[in-house]
Amino acid sequence: MFADLTNRNANEHARLKSPLLPDLQCMTFYYHLYGHGGTLNLYMAEGDNLGTQLWTRTGSQGDIWRFGRMTTTKTNANIVFEGNY
């Protein structure tokens, strides 16, 4: 997922929703937050509800790709990656 927040308005977001995850899982990923800030959130979603926030990073994290890891907390749910400004 790529979300360029350079020319965005406050409270705009981009979301990517995973397929349904039937079991508890450990998820690993890389992220790149650099520049004017913004926030990357990961949620454990059920249906159309964003549900529980599992992980978050805010502001510039440097001009490098960083490693992230989190564990799901429910079965039969989706992971939602949300980037916002």
C-alpha positions in Angstrom: 0.0 0.0 0.0 1.3 3.4 -0.9 -0.4 6.6 0.5 1.2 9.9 -0.4 0.1 12.4 2.2 1.9 15.4 0.7 -1.1 17.3 -0.5 -3.9 15.9 1.7 -6.4 17.5 4.1 -6.6 16.7 7.8 -8.6 13.6 8.6 -8.2 12.0 5.2 -7.1 8.3 5.2 -6.3 5.3 3.1 -7.2 1.8 4.2 -6.2 -1.7 3.1 -8.2 -4.6 4.5 -6.9 -8.2 4.7 -8.9 -11.3 3.9 -10.6 -13.0 6.8 -8.1 -14.5 9.2 -9.5 -17.7 10.7 -6.7 -18.2 13.3 -4.5 -16.1 15.7 -1.4 -15.0 13.9 1.8 -13.1 14.2 2.0 -10.5 11.4 5.3 -8.9 10.2 5.5 -6.0 7.7 7.7 -3.1 6.7 6.7 0.5 6.7 8.1 3.9 5.7 6.9 7.1 7.4 8.9 10.0 6.4 8.3 13.7 5.9 5.4 15.8 7.2 4.1 13.3 9.7 1.0 11.2 9.4 0.0 8.1 11.3 0.0 4.4 10.4 -2.5 2.3 12.4 -3.3 -1.4 12.4 -6.7 -2.6 13.5 -8.3 -5.9 14.2 -11.6 -5.4 12.4 -14.9 -7.3 12.5 -17.2 -6.7 9.6 -17.4 -2.9 8.9 -16.2 -2.0 12.4 -12.5 -1.0 12.6 -12.5 -2.7 16.0 -9.4 -2.8 18.2 -6.3 -0.8 17.5 -3.3 -3.2 17.7 -0.4 -1.0 16.6 0.4 2.6 15.7 3.2 4.9 14.7 2.9 8.7 14.3 5.2 11.3 12.7 8.3 10.9 10.7 10.3 7.7 11.5 13.3 8.6 9.3 13.9 8.0 5.6 14.3 4.2 6.0 12.1 1.2 5.8 11.3 -0.1 9.3 10.2 -3.5 10.5 6.9 -3.9 12.3 5.3 -6.9 14.1 2.0 -7.5 15.9 -0.1 -10.4 17.0 -3.8 -10.7 16.1 -6.1 -10.9 19.1 -9.2 -12.5 17.6 -10.1 -15.3 15.2 -12.3 -14.8 12.2 -11.4 -11.1 11.8 -9.6 -8.9 9.4 -6.5 -6.7 9.7 -6.9 -3.1 8.5 -3.9 -0.9 7.7 -4.8 2.7 7.9 -2.6 5.6 6.9 -3.9 9.1 7.7 -2.8 12.7 8.0 
